[in-house]
């Protein structure tokens, strides 16, 4: 029988879930007594529950998420999230023509390619950069 380890005890509300990560099965008895399910991570071979989502990334059937097409346009909140720029700054860039957008009905769609081009054109160099442009990082190695 395994013993030891530390346990974090969490209070739970009736409509919520509780997850306990413990070392050495020290919380197993309490979890089962409360009607919960105990899962040993990594036990049971290939079909085991594990925190390794990319473990079989080289197998074609596990890469479905990577085959999803990228959007060609996004709405303003997503453009803000993607670039880290403020809403007002994005509107300024749209007005100046630095970022392309399309109007479809009342929706404003910002072209993702345009966002990439804008941010890419302002990329600064770094010591390993071939061009080293705009880099004040010291002398090249």
N, CA, C and O atoms as a GROMACS GRO file, in nm:
protein
  564
    1UNK      N    1   0.083  -0.119   0.000
    1UNK     CA    2   0.000   0.000   0.000
    1UNK      C    3   0.087   0.124   0.000
    1UNK      O    4   0.184   0.133   0.076
    2UNK      N    5   0.054   0.220  -0.085
    2UNK     CA    6   0.131   0.343  -0.092
    2UNK      C    7   0.079   0.440   0.014
    2UNK      O    8  -0.041   0.447   0.039
    3UNK      N    9   0.169   0.514   0.073
    3UNK     CA   10   0.129   0.614   0.172
    3UNK      C   11   0.211   0.739   0.151
    3UNK      O   12   0.307   0.740   0.073
    4UNK      N   13   0.173   0.845   0.220
    4UNK     CA   14   0.250   0.968   0.217
    4UNK      C   15   0.199   1.067   0.116
    4UNK      O   16   0.095   1.045   0.053
    5UNK      N   17   0.271   1.176   0.102
    5UNK     CA   18   0.231   1.280   0.009
    5UNK      C   19   0.146   1.384   0.076
    5UNK      O   20   0.099   1.367   0.188
    6UNK      N   21   0.126   1.491   0.006
    6UNK     CA   22   0.045   1.598   0.062
    6UNK      C   23  -0.087   1.605  -0.013
    6UNK      O   24  -0.096   1.567  -0.130
    7UNK      N   25  -0.188   1.654   0.054
    7UNK     CA   26  -0.320   1.664  -0.004
    7UNK      C   27  -0.370   1.805   0.013
    7UNK      O   28  -0.356   1.865   0.120
    8UNK      N   29  -0.427   1.859  -0.092
    8UNK     CA   30  -0.492   1.989  -0.082
    8UNK      C   31  -0.641   1.964  -0.069
    8UNK      O   32  -0.701   1.899  -0.155
    9UNK      N   33  -0.700   2.014   0.036
    9UNK     CA   34  -0.842   1.995   0.058
    9UNK      C   35  -0.915   2.118   0.009
    9UNK      O   36  -0.882   2.231   0.046
   10UNK      N   37  -1.013   2.096  -0.074
   10UNK     CA   38  -1.091   2.206  -0.130
   10UNK      C   39  -1.236   2.192  -0.085
   10UNK      O   40  -1.292   2.082  -0.089
   11UNK      N   41  -1.296   2.301  -0.042
   11UNK     CA   42  -1.438   2.299  -0.011
   11UNK      C   43  -1.513   2.310  -0.141
   11UNK      O   44  -1.468   2.380  -0.233
   12UNK      N   45  -1.626   2.243  -0.152
   12UNK     CA   46  -1.698   2.249  -0.277
   12UNK      C   47  -1.844   2.286  -0.255
   12UNK      O   48  -1.904   2.255  -0.152
   13UNK      N   49  -1.897   2.352  -0.352
   13UNK     CA   50  -2.039   2.384  -0.353
   13UNK      C   51  -2.112   2.269  -0.420
   13UNK      O   52  -2.052   2.195  -0.498
   14UNK      N   53  -2.242   2.253  -0.391
   14UNK     CA   54  -2.315   2.139  -0.448
   14UNK      C   55  -2.311   2.129  -0.600
   14UNK      O   56  -2.314   2.018  -0.654
   15UNK      N   57  -2.305   2.240  -0.670
   15UNK     CA   58  -2.309   2.234  -0.817
   15UNK      C   59  -2.171   2.237  -0.881
   15UNK      O   60  -2.160   2.253  -1.003
   16UNK      N   61  -2.066   2.224  -0.804
   16UNK     CA   62  -1.932   2.235  -0.860
   16UNK      C   63  -1.860   2.101  -0.857
   16UNK      O   64  -1.905   2.005  -0.795
   17UNK      N   65  -1.747   2.097  -0.925
   17UNK     CA   66  -1.662   1.978  -0.925
   17UNK      C   67  -1.538   2.007  -0.844
   17UNK      O   68  -1.499   2.122  -0.827
   18UNK      N   69  -1.477   1.903  -0.793
   18UNK     CA   70  -1.356   1.919  -0.716
   18UNK      C   71  -1.251   1.824  -0.772
   18UNK      O   72  -1.280   1.708  -0.800
   19UNK      N   73  -1.132   1.874  -0.787
   19UNK     CA   74  -1.021   1.793  -0.835
   19UNK      C   75  -0.911   1.799  -0.731
   19UNK      O   76  -0.875   1.907  -0.683
   20UNK      N   77  -0.858   1.685  -0.696
   20UNK     CA   78  -0.747   1.678  -0.601
   20UNK      C   79  -0.632   1.608  -0.671
   20UNK      O   80  -0.649   1.499  -0.725
   21UNK      N   81  -0.517   1.670  -0.670
   21UNK     CA   82  -0.397   1.606  -0.723
   21UNK      C   83  -0.314   1.568  -0.602
   21UNK      O   84  -0.263   1.655  -0.530
   22UNK      N   85  -0.299   1.440  -0.580
   22UNK     CA   86  -0.222   1.400  -0.462
   22UNK      C   87  -0.113   1.303  -0.501
   22UNK      O   88  -0.118   1.238  -0.605
   23UNK      N   89  -0.017   1.296  -0.416
   23UNK     CA   90   0.099   1.211  -0.439
   23UNK      C   91   0.088   1.089  -0.347
   23UNK      O   92   0.067   1.104  -0.227
   24UNK      N   93   0.102   0.974  -0.402
   24UNK     CA   94   0.106   0.854  -0.321
   24UNK      C   95  -0.028   0.802  -0.274
   24UNK      O   96  -0.034   0.729  -0.176
   25UNK      N   97  -0.136   0.837  -0.341
   25UNK     CA   98  -0.269   0.787  -0.311
   25UNK      C   99  -0.320   0.827  -0.174
   25UNK      O  100  -0.411   0.761  -0.123
   26UNK      N  101  -0.269   0.928  -0.113
   26UNK     CA  102  -0.311   0.962   0.023
   26UNK      C  103  -0.454   1.014   0.030
   26UNK      O  104  -0.513   1.014   0.138
   27UNK      N  105  -0.511   1.057  -0.081
   27UNK     CA  106  -0.649   1.106  -0.080
   27UNK      C  107  -0.747   1.005  -0.138
   27UNK      O  108  -0.867   1.033  -0.144
   28UNK      N  109  -0.700   0.891  -0.182
   28UNK     CA  110  -0.786   0.794  -0.251
   28UNK      C  111  -0.904   0.751  -0.166
   28UNK      O  112  -1.018   0.751  -0.214
   29UNK      N  113  -0.882   0.715  -0.041
   29UNK     CA  114  -0.990   0.668   0.045
   29UNK      C  115  -1.096   0.776   0.065
   29UNK      O  116  -1.216   0.747   0.061
   30UNK      N  117  -1.054   0.899   0.086
   30UNK     CA  118  -1.148   1.008   0.108
   30UNK      C  119  -1.228   1.035  -0.020
   30UNK      O  120  -1.348   1.061  -0.012
   31UNK      N  121  -1.164   1.029  -0.135
   31UNK     CA  122  -1.232   1.053  -0.262
   31UNK      C  123  -1.339   0.947  -0.285
   31UNK      O  124  -1.452   0.979  -0.323
   32UNK      N  125  -1.304   0.820  -0.263
   32UNK     CA  126  -1.400   0.712  -0.284
   32UNK      C  127  -1.512   0.718  -0.181
   32UNK      O  128  -1.627   0.689  -0.215
   33UNK      N  129  -1.481   0.754  -0.057
   33UNK     CA  130  -1.584   0.764   0.048
   33UNK      C  131  -1.686   0.872   0.016
   33UNK      O  132  -1.802   0.861   0.055
   34UNK      N  133  -1.645   0.975  -0.055
   34UNK     CA  134  -1.737   1.084  -0.093
   34UNK      C  135  -1.810   1.055  -0.224
   34UNK      O  136  -1.885   1.139  -0.273
   35UNK      N  137  -1.788   0.936  -0.279
   35UNK     CA  138  -1.856   0.902  -0.404
   35UNK      C  139  -1.783   0.950  -0.528
   35UNK      O  140  -1.840   0.951  -0.637
   36UNK      N  141  -1.659   0.989  -0.512
   36UNK     CA  142  -1.582   1.038  -0.626
   36UNK      C  143  -1.513   0.927  -0.701
   36UNK      O  144  -1.526   0.809  -0.666
   37UNK      N  145  -1.441   0.963  -0.802
   37UNK     CA  146  -1.365   0.868  -0.882
   37UNK      C  147  -1.217   0.899  -0.867
   37UNK      O  148  -1.175   1.014  -0.874
   38UNK      N  149  -1.139   0.795  -0.846
   38UNK     CA  150  -0.994   0.810  -0.833
   38UNK      C  151  -0.930   0.760  -0.961
   38UNK      O  152  -0.955   0.647  -1.003
   39UNK      N  153  -0.846   0.842  -1.022
   39UNK     CA  154  -0.776   0.803  -1.144
   39UNK      C  155  -0.627   0.814  -1.119
   39UNK      O  156  -0.577   0.919  -1.080
   40UNK      N  157  -0.556   0.705  -1.141
   40UNK     CA  158  -0.411   0.708  -1.127
   40UNK      C  159  -0.352   0.751  -1.260
   40UNK      O  160  -0.371   0.684  -1.362
   41UNK      N  161  -0.282   0.862  -1.259
   41UNK     CA  162  -0.224   0.915  -1.383
   41UNK      C  163  -0.111   0.825  -1.430
   41UNK      O  164  -0.023   0.787  -1.352
   42UNK      N  165  -0.113   0.793  -1.558
   42UNK     CA  166  -0.005   0.718  -1.618
   42UNK      C  167  -0.013   0.568  -1.601
   42UNK      O  168   0.066   0.497  -1.662
   43UNK      N  169  -0.106   0.516  -1.522
   43UNK     CA  170  -0.117   0.372  -1.503
   43UNK      C  171  -0.206   0.313  -1.611
   43UNK      O  172  -0.302   0.377  -1.653
   44UNK      N  173  -0.176   0.194  -1.656
   44UNK     CA  174  -0.264   0.128  -1.752
   44UNK      C  175  -0.215   0.130  -1.895
   44UNK      O  176  -0.293   0.104  -1.986
   45UNK      N  177  -0.091   0.160  -1.918
   45UNK     CA  178  -0.036   0.152  -2.052
   45UNK      C  179  -0.074   0.269  -2.142
   45UNK      O  180  -0.086   0.382  -2.096
   46UNK      N  181  -0.093   0.240  -2.272
   46UNK     CA  182  -0.117   0.341  -2.372
   46UNK      C  183  -0.248   0.418  -2.353
   46UNK      O  184  -0.255   0.537  -2.385
   47UNK      N  185  -0.351   0.352  -2.300
   47UNK     CA  186  -0.482   0.415  -2.285
   47UNK      C  187  -0.494   0.490  -2.152
   47UNK      O  188  -0.604   0.528  -2.113
   48UNK      N  189  -0.384   0.510  -2.084
   48UNK     CA  190  -0.387   0.571  -1.951
   48UNK      C  191  -0.420   0.719  -1.954
   48UNK      O  192  -0.391   0.789  -2.051
   49UNK      N  193  -0.482   0.765  -1.847
   49UNK     CA  194  -0.506   0.907  -1.828
   49UNK      C  195  -0.372   0.971  -1.792
   49UNK      O  196  -0.305   0.928  -1.698
   50UNK      N  197  -0.334   1.074  -1.866
   50UNK     CA  198  -0.202   1.135  -1.843
   50UNK      C  199  -0.206   1.282  -1.882
   50UNK      O  200  -0.290   1.324  -1.962
   51UNK      N  201  -0.115   1.358  -1.826
   51UNK     CA  202  -0.101   1.499  -1.860
   51UNK      C  203   0.004   1.515  -1.969
   51UNK      O  204   0.102   1.589  -1.951
   52UNK      N  205  -0.014   1.448  -2.077
   52UNK     CA  206   0.078   1.455  -2.190
   52UNK      C  207  -0.002   1.469  -2.319
   52UNK      O  208  -0.006   1.375  -2.399
   53UNK      N  209  -0.066   1.582  -2.340
   53UNK     CA  210  -0.153   1.594  -2.457
   53UNK      C  211  -0.081   1.580  -2.590
   53UNK      O  212  -0.145   1.549  -2.691
   54UNK      N  213   0.048   1.602  -2.594
   54UNK     CA  214   0.122   1.593  -2.720
   54UNK      C  215   0.206   1.465  -2.729
   54UNK      O  216   0.295   1.455  -2.813
   55UNK      N  217   0.176   1.369  -2.641
   55UNK     CA  218   0.257   1.247  -2.636
   55UNK      C  219   0.260   1.174  -2.770
   55UNK      O  220   0.366   1.125  -2.809
   56UNK      N  221   0.148   1.167  -2.839
   56UNK     CA  222   0.143   1.096  -2.968
   56UNK      C  223   0.120   1.193  -3.083
   56UNK      O  224   0.043   1.164  -3.175
   57UNK      N  225   0.185   1.307  -3.078
   57UNK     CA  226   0.166   1.410  -3.180
   57UNK      C  227   0.210   1.364  -3.318
   57UNK      O  228   0.162   1.416  -3.419
   58UNK      N  229   0.302   1.268  -3.324
   58UNK     CA  230   0.351   1.220  -3.453
   58UNK      C  231   0.251   1.128  -3.523
   58UNK      O  232   0.270   1.095  -3.640
   59UNK      N  233   0.145   1.086  -3.453
   59UNK     CA  234   0.042   1.002  -3.515
   59UNK      C  235  -0.064   1.091  -3.579
   59UNK      O  236  -0.114   1.184  -3.516
   60UNK      N  237  -0.098   1.063  -3.704
   60UNK     CA  238  -0.189   1.148  -3.780
   60UNK      C  239  -0.325   1.165  -3.713
   60UNK      O  240  -0.382   1.274  -3.719
   61UNK      N  241  -0.379   1.064  -3.651
   61UNK     CA  242  -0.511   1.072  -3.590
   61UNK      C  243  -0.520   1.163  -3.469
   61UNK      O  244  -0.630   1.199  -3.427
   62UNK      N  245  -0.408   1.202  -3.412
   62UNK     CA  246  -0.408   1.286  -3.293
   62UNK      C  247  -0.388   1.434  -3.325
   62UNK      O  248  -0.384   1.516  -3.234
   63UNK      N  249  -0.376   1.469  -3.452
   63UNK     CA  250  -0.349   1.607  -3.489
   63UNK      C  251  -0.469   1.677  -3.551
   63UNK      O  252  -0.451   1.774  -3.624
   64UNK      N  253  -0.589   1.632  -3.523
   64UNK     CA  254  -0.708   1.692  -3.583
   64UNK      C  255  -0.719   1.840  -3.554
   64UNK      O  256  -0.763   1.916  -3.640
   65UNK      N  257  -0.680   1.882  -3.436
   65UNK     CA  258  -0.689   2.023  -3.399
   65UNK      C  259  -0.596   2.108  -3.484
   65UNK      O  260  -0.623   2.226  -3.505
   66UNK      N  261  -0.487   2.051  -3.532
   66UNK     CA  262  -0.391   2.128  -3.611
   66UNK      C  263  -0.436   2.146  -3.756
   66UNK      O  264  -0.386   2.232  -3.827
   67UNK      N  265  -0.532   2.064  -3.799
   67UNK     CA  266  -0.578   2.071  -3.937
   67UNK      C  267  -0.692   2.171  -3.956
   67UNK      O  268  -0.742   2.187  -4.067
   68UNK      N  269  -0.732   2.238  -3.849
   68UNK     CA  270  -0.841   2.334  -3.860
   68UNK      C  271  -0.791   2.457  -3.936
   68UNK      O  272  -0.683   2.508  -3.908
   69UNK      N  273  -0.870   2.505  -4.032
   69UNK     CA  274  -0.827   2.623  -4.108
   69UNK      C  275  -0.827   2.748  -4.021
   69UNK      O  276  -0.910   2.763  -3.932
   70UNK      N  277  -0.734   2.837  -4.048
   70UNK     CA  278  -0.729   2.964  -3.976
   70UNK      C  279  -0.834   3.057  -4.034
   70UNK      O  280  -0.863   3.050  -4.154
   71UNK      N  281  -0.890   3.145  -3.952
   71UNK     CA  282  -0.988   3.240  -4.005
   71UNK      C  283  -0.919   3.342  -4.097
   71UNK      O  284  -0.802   3.374  -4.078
   72UNK      N  285  -0.994   3.391  -4.196
   72UNK     CA  286  -0.938   3.494  -4.284
   72UNK      C  287  -0.967   3.633  -4.229
   72UNK      O  288  -0.903   3.730  -4.267
   73UNK      N  289  -1.065   3.640  -4.139
   73UNK     CA  290  -1.097   3.769  -4.078
   73UNK      C  291  -1.146   3.748  -3.936
   73UNK      O  292  -1.193   3.640  -3.900
   74UNK      N  293  -1.134   3.853  -3.855
   74UNK     CA  294  -1.179   3.850  -3.716
   74UNK      C  295  -1.251   3.980  -3.684
   74UNK      O  296  -1.231   4.081  -3.752
   75UNK      N  297  -1.334   3.976  -3.582
   75UNK     CA  298  -1.399   4.099  -3.536
   75UNK      C  299  -1.303   4.173  -3.443
   75UNK      O  300  -1.200   4.118  -3.402
   76UNK      N  301  -1.336   4.295  -3.410
   76UNK     CA  302  -1.247   4.382  -3.334
   76UNK      C  303  -1.199   4.322  -3.201
   76UNK      O  304  -1.080   4.328  -3.174
   77UNK      N  305  -1.287   4.264  -3.118
   77UNK     CA  306  -1.236   4.209  -2.991
   77UNK      C  307  -1.129   4.103  -3.010
   77UNK      O  308  -1.034   4.096  -2.932
   78UNK      N  309  -1.144   4.020  -3.113
   78UNK     CA  310  -1.043   3.918  -3.140
   78UNK      C  311  -0.914   3.980  -3.193
   78UNK      O  312  -0.805   3.933  -3.161
   79UNK      N  313  -0.924   4.085  -3.273
   79UNK     CA  314  -0.805   4.155  -3.322
   79UNK      C  315  -0.729   4.218  -3.205
   79UNK      O  316  -0.606   4.217  -3.203
   80UNK      N  317  -0.803   4.272  -3.109
   80UNK     CA  318  -0.740   4.328  -2.988
   80UNK      C  319  -0.666   4.218  -2.913
   80UNK      O  320  -0.552   4.237  -2.871
   81UNK      N  321  -0.731   4.101  -2.898
   81UNK     CA  322  -0.669   3.990  -2.826
   81UNK      C  323  -0.546   3.937  -2.899
   81UNK      O  324  -0.444   3.908  -2.836
   82UNK      N  325  -0.555   3.925  -3.030
   82UNK     CA  326  -0.444   3.871  -3.108
   82UNK      C  327  -0.322   3.961  -3.109
   82UNK      O  328  -0.209   3.913  -3.100
   83UNK      N  329  -0.343   4.091  -3.119
   83UNK     CA  330  -0.231   4.184  -3.133
   83UNK      C  331  -0.184   4.245  -3.003
   83UNK      O  332  -0.068   4.284  -2.992
   84UNK      N  333  -0.273   4.256  -2.905
   84UNK     CA  334  -0.237   4.325  -2.781
   84UNK      C  335  -0.253   4.476  -2.793
   84UNK      O  336  -0.223   4.549  -2.699
   85UNK      N  337  -0.300   4.522  -2.907
   85UNK     CA  338  -0.323   4.666  -2.927
   85UNK      C  339  -0.460   4.703  -2.870
   85UNK      O  340  -0.547   4.618  -2.855
   86UNK      N  341  -0.478   4.829  -2.839
   86UNK     CA  342  -0.607   4.874  -2.788
   86UNK      C  343  -0.708   4.888  -2.902
   86UNK      O  344  -0.671   4.893  -3.020
   87UNK      N  345  -0.836   4.893  -2.865
   87UNK     CA  346  -0.942   4.912  -2.965
   87UNK      C  347  -0.920   5.042  -3.042
   87UNK      O  348  -0.931   5.045  -3.165
   88UNK      N  349  -0.888   5.148  -2.969
   88UNK     CA  350  -0.873   5.278  -3.035
   88UNK      C  351  -0.753   5.277  -3.131
   88UNK      O  352  -0.759   5.338  -3.238
   89UNK      N  353  -0.646   5.209  -3.093
   89UNK     CA  354  -0.529   5.203  -3.181
   89UNK      C  355  -0.562   5.124  -3.309
   89UNK      O  356  -0.519   5.162  -3.418
   90UNK      N  357  -0.638   5.017  -3.295
   90UNK     CA  358  -0.677   4.941  -3.414
   90UNK      C  359  -0.766   5.025  -3.505
   90UNK      O  360  -0.750   5.022  -3.627
   91UNK      N  361  -0.858   5.100  -3.445
   91UNK     CA  362  -0.942   5.189  -3.526
   91UNK      C  363  -0.856   5.294  -3.599
   91UNK      O  364  -0.881   5.323  -3.715
   92UNK      N  365  -0.755   5.349  -3.532
   92UNK     CA  366  -0.665   5.445  -3.596
   92UNK      C  367  -0.594   5.382  -3.715
   92UNK      O  368  -0.582   5.442  -3.822
   93UNK      N  369  -0.546   5.258  -3.696
   93UNK     CA  370  -0.474   5.188  -3.802
   93UNK      C  371  -0.566   5.155  -3.919
   93UNK      O  372  -0.524   5.153  -4.034
   94UNK      N  373  -0.692   5.128  -3.889
   94UNK     CA  374  -0.789   5.102  -3.995
   94UNK      C  375  -0.815   5.230  -4.075
   94UNK      O  376  -0.820   5.228  -4.198
   95UNK      N  377  -0.830   5.343  -4.004
   95UNK     CA  378  -0.854   5.471  -4.071
   95UNK      C  379  -0.735   5.512  -4.158
   95UNK      O  380  -0.753   5.566  -4.266
   96UNK      N  381  -0.614   5.484  -4.109
   96UNK     CA  382  -0.494   5.524  -4.184
   96UNK      C  383  -0.463   5.428  -4.299
   96UNK      O  384  -0.379   5.458  -4.384
   97UNK      N  385  -0.530   5.314  -4.303
   97UNK     CA  386  -0.506   5.217  -4.410
   97UNK      C  387  -0.396   5.117  -4.379
   97UNK      O  388  -0.362   5.035  -4.464
   98UNK      N  389  -0.339   5.123  -4.258
   98UNK     CA  390  -0.234   5.027  -4.221
   98UNK      C  391  -0.289   4.887  -4.199
   98UNK      O  392  -0.218   4.788  -4.216
   99UNK      N  393  -0.416   4.879  -4.161
   99UNK     CA  394  -0.483   4.749  -4.142
   99UNK      C  395  -0.605   4.747  -4.232
   99UNK      O  396  -0.687   4.839  -4.230
  100UNK      N  397  -0.618   4.640  -4.312
  100UNK     CA  398  -0.731   4.627  -4.403
  100UNK      C  399  -0.849   4.565  -4.330
  100UNK      O  400  -0.833   4.481  -4.242
  101UNK      N  401  -0.968   4.608  -4.370
  101UNK     CA  402  -1.089   4.553  -4.310
  101UNK      C  403  -1.200   4.553  -4.414
  101UNK      O  404  -1.190   4.617  -4.518
  102UNK      N  405  -1.305   4.481  -4.382
  102UNK     CA  406  -1.421   4.474  -4.472
  102UNK      C  407  -1.546   4.495  -4.388
  102UNK      O  408  -1.554   4.454  -4.272
  103UNK      N  409  -1.644   4.560  -4.448
  103UNK     CA  410  -1.774   4.578  -4.384
  103UNK      C  411  -1.872   4.480  -4.448
  103UNK      O  412  -1.887   4.477  -4.570
  104UNK      N  413  -1.938   4.401  -4.367
  104UNK     CA  414  -2.042   4.309  -4.414
  104UNK      C  415  -2.164   4.337  -4.329
  104UNK      O  416  -2.171   4.297  -4.212
  105UNK      N  417  -2.258   4.406  -4.385
  105UNK     CA  418  -2.373   4.452  -4.307
  105UNK      C  419  -2.324   4.550  -4.203
  105UNK      O  420  -2.258   4.649  -4.235
  106UNK      N  421  -2.358   4.524  -4.078
  106UNK     CA  422  -2.311   4.612  -3.970
  106UNK      C  423  -2.183   4.561  -3.906
  106UNK      O  424  -2.130   4.625  -3.815
  107UNK      N  425  -2.132   4.446  -3.952
  107UNK     CA  426  -2.010   4.388  -3.895
  107UNK      C  427  -1.885   4.444  -3.962
  107UNK      O  428  -1.880   4.463  -4.084
  108UNK      N  429  -1.785   4.469  -3.882
  108UNK     CA  430  -1.654   4.508  -3.933
  108UNK      C  431  -1.561   4.389  -3.915
  108UNK      O  432  -1.538   4.344  -3.803
  109UNK      N  433  -1.508   4.339  -4.025
  109UNK     CA  434  -1.419   4.224  -4.023
  109UNK      C  435  -1.278   4.269  -4.058
  109UNK      O  436  -1.255   4.329  -4.163
  110UNK      N  437  -1.185   4.240  -3.970
  110UNK     CA  438  -1.045   4.279  -3.989
  110UNK      C  439  -0.970   4.159  -4.047
  110UNK      O  440  -0.978   4.049  -3.993
  111UNK      N  441  -0.898   4.181  -4.156
  111UNK     CA  442  -0.828   4.072  -4.224
  111UNK      C  443  -0.707   4.027  -4.143
  111UNK      O  444  -0.620   4.108  -4.109
  112UNK      N  445  -0.702   3.898  -4.112
  112UNK     CA  446  -0.593   3.842  -4.032
  112UNK      C  447  -0.459   3.861  -4.103
  112UNK      O  448  -0.359   3.891  -4.038
  113UNK      N  449  -0.457   3.842  -4.233
  113UNK     CA  450  -0.334   3.860  -4.312
  113UNK      C  451  -0.280   4.003  -4.294
  113UNK      O  452  -0.160   4.024  -4.286
  114UNK      N  453  -0.371   4.098  -4.289
  114UNK     CA  454  -0.332   4.238  -4.272
  114UNK      C  455  -0.273   4.262  -4.132
  114UNK      O  456  -0.176   4.336  -4.117
  115UNK      N  457  -0.333   4.199  -4.031
  115UNK     CA  458  -0.278   4.210  -3.894
  115UNK      C  459  -0.137   4.153  -3.888
  115UNK      O  460  -0.047   4.212  -3.830
  116UNK      N  461  -0.119   4.036  -3.951
  116UNK     CA  462   0.015   3.972  -3.952
  116UNK      C  463   0.117   4.062  -4.023
  116UNK      O  464   0.229   4.080  -3.975
  117UNK      N  465   0.076   4.116  -4.136
  117UNK     CA  466   0.168   4.201  -4.213
  117UNK      C  467   0.204   4.326  -4.133
  117UNK      O  468   0.320   4.368  -4.132
  118UNK      N  469   0.106   4.386  -4.067
  118UNK     CA  470   0.133   4.507  -3.989
  118UNK      C  471   0.230   4.479  -3.875
  118UNK      O  472   0.330   4.550  -3.859
  119UNK      N  473   0.201   4.376  -3.797
  119UNK     CA  474   0.288   4.344  -3.683
  119UNK      C  475   0.425   4.299  -3.733
  119UNK      O  476   0.527   4.337  -3.675
  120UNK      N  477   0.428   4.219  -3.838
  120UNK     CA  478   0.555   4.171  -3.894
  120UNK      C  479   0.642   4.284  -3.946
  120UNK      O  480   0.765   4.276  -3.937
  121UNK      N  481   0.581   4.388  -4.000
  121UNK     CA  482   0.660   4.500  -4.053
  121UNK      C  483   0.723   4.583  -3.943
  121UNK      O  484   0.813   4.664  -3.970
  122UNK      N  485   0.679   4.566  -3.821
  122UNK     CA  486   0.734   4.641  -3.708
  122UNK      C  487   0.819   4.555  -3.616
  122UNK      O  488   0.853   4.595  -3.505
  123UNK      N  489   0.851   4.435  -3.663
  123UNK     CA  490   0.932   4.344  -3.582
  123UNK      C  491   1.074   4.399  -3.570
  123UNK      O  492   1.133   4.444  -3.668
  124UNK      N  493   1.125   4.394  -3.450
  124UNK     CA  494   1.262   4.440  -3.425
  124UNK      C  495   1.358   4.323  -3.435
  124UNK      O  496   1.319   4.208  -3.416
  125UNK      N  497   1.480   4.353  -3.465
  125UNK     CA  498   1.582   4.249  -3.474
  125UNK      C  499   1.621   4.198  -3.337
  125UNK      O  500   1.582   4.255  -3.235
  126UNK      N  501   1.698   4.094  -3.334
  126UNK     CA  502   1.754   4.037  -3.212
  126UNK      C  503   1.892   3.985  -3.246
  126UNK      O  504   1.925   3.973  -3.364
  127UNK      N  505   1.973   3.952  -3.147
  127UNK     CA  506   2.112   3.915  -3.176
  127UNK      C  507   2.128   3.804  -3.280
  127UNK      O  508   2.225   3.805  -3.355
  128UNK      N  509   2.035   3.708  -3.286
  128UNK     CA  510   2.047   3.600  -3.383
  128UNK      C  511   1.985   3.630  -3.517
  128UNK      O  512   1.990   3.547  -3.608
  129UNK      N  513   1.926   3.748  -3.532
  129UNK     CA  514   1.859   3.786  -3.656
  129UNK      C  515   1.963   3.809  -3.764
  129UNK      O  516   2.068   3.868  -3.739
  130UNK      N  517   1.934   3.761  -3.885
  130UNK     CA  518   2.029   3.778  -3.995
  130UNK      C  519   2.052   3.924  -4.028
  130UNK      O  520   2.166   3.967  -4.049
  131UNK      N  521   1.945   4.002  -4.033
  131UNK     CA  522   1.959   4.142  -4.072
  131UNK      C  523   2.005   4.228  -3.955
  131UNK      O  524   2.084   4.321  -3.973
  132UNK      N  525   1.957   4.196  -3.834
  132UNK     CA  526   1.996   4.274  -3.717
  132UNK      C  527   1.942   4.415  -3.719
  132UNK      O  528   1.991   4.501  -3.646
  133UNK      N  529   1.841   4.440  -3.802
  133UNK     CA  530   1.789   4.577  -3.815
  133UNK      C  531   1.720   4.621  -3.685
  133UNK      O  532   1.661   4.541  -3.613
  134UNK      N  533   1.729   4.749  -3.659
  134UNK     CA  534   1.666   4.811  -3.543
  134UNK      C  535   1.705   4.747  -3.410
  134UNK      O  536   1.631   4.754  -3.312
  135UNK      N  537   1.820   4.685  -3.409
  135UNK     CA  538   1.860   4.616  -3.288
  135UNK      C  539   1.970   4.694  -3.217
  135UNK      O  540   2.076   4.720  -3.273
  136UNK      N  541   1.943   4.730  -3.092
  136UNK     CA  542   2.046   4.796  -3.013
  136UNK      C  543   2.090   4.705  -2.899
  136UNK      O  544   2.111   4.750  -2.786
  137UNK      N  545   2.101   4.574  -2.932
  137UNK     CA  546   2.129   4.473  -2.830
  137UNK      C  547   2.278   4.452  -2.808
  137UNK      O  548   2.316   4.357  -2.740
  138UNK      N  549   2.362   4.535  -2.861
  138UNK     CA  550   2.505   4.515  -2.845
  138UNK      C  551   2.564   4.460  -2.974
  138UNK      O  552   2.496   4.452  -3.076
  139UNK      N  553   2.690   4.422  -2.967
  139UNK     CA  554   2.753   4.375  -3.090
  139UNK      C  555   2.710   4.234  -3.125
  139UNK      O  556   2.670   4.156  -3.039
  140UNK      N  557   2.718   4.202  -3.254
  140UNK     CA  558   2.677   4.072  -3.302
  140UNK      C  559   2.782   3.966  -3.266
  140UNK      O  560   2.901   3.996  -3.255
  141UNK      N  561   2.736   3.846  -3.250
  141UNK     CA  562   2.830   3.737  -3.216
  141UNK      C  563   2.862   3.655  -3.336
  141UNK      O  564   2.940   3.560  -3.327
   0.00000   0.00000   0.00000
